[in-house]
Amino acid sequence: MSAIFNFQSLLTVILLLICTCAYIRSLAPSLLNRNKTGLLGIFWKCARIGLNLQKIMV
């Protein structure tokens, strides 16, 4: 069964995507900052969500 059809697996994949994007942005900010629109803009938005979640958790 794929992760799209299993709700718990889908949430896990989304959380991993957010955490990965935030980590990549912390290492190389210019990599995600230049792609704020289009399909690659999803990764920039995930990085923003991850950084905001990090601020809340600390």
C-alpha positions in Angstrom: 0.0 0.0 0.0 1.4 3.4 -0.9 1.8 6.3 1.5 -0.9 8.3 -0.3 -3.6 5.9 0.7 -2.5 5.4 4.3 -3.2 8.6 6.4 -0.5 8.0 9.0 2.1 7.3 6.3 1.0 10.4 4.4 1.5 12.5 7.6 4.9 11.0 8.1 6.0 11.8 4.6 4.8 15.4 4.9 6.6 15.8 8.2 9.8 14.4 6.8 9.5 16.8 3.8 9.1 19.8 6.1 12.1 18.7 8.3 14.3 18.0 5.3 13.6 21.3 3.7 14.2 23.2 6.9 17.5 21.4 7.3 18.6 22.1 3.7 17.7 25.8 4.2 19.9 25.9 7.3 22.8 24.5 5.4 22.4 26.4 2.1 19.8 29.2 2.3 20.4 30.5 -1.2 19.4 27.2 -2.6 15.8 27.5 -1.5 15.5 31.3 -1.5 16.0 31.7 -5.2 13.1 29.3 -6.0 10.1 30.9 -4.2 7.6 30.4 -7.1 6.5 27.5 -9.2 6.9 23.8 -8.4 10.1 24.3 -6.4 8.4 27.0 -4.3 6.8 24.1 -2.4 10.1 23.3 -0.9 10.6 26.9 0.1 7.2 26.9 1.8 8.0 23.7 3.6 11.2 25.2 4.8 9.3 28.3 6.2 6.9 26.0 8.0 9.7 24.0 9.5 11.5 27.1 10.7 8.3 28.5 12.3 7.7 25.1 14.0 11.2 25.2 15.3 10.6 28.6 16.8 7.4 27.4 18.5 9.0 24.2 19.9 12.0 26.0 21.5 
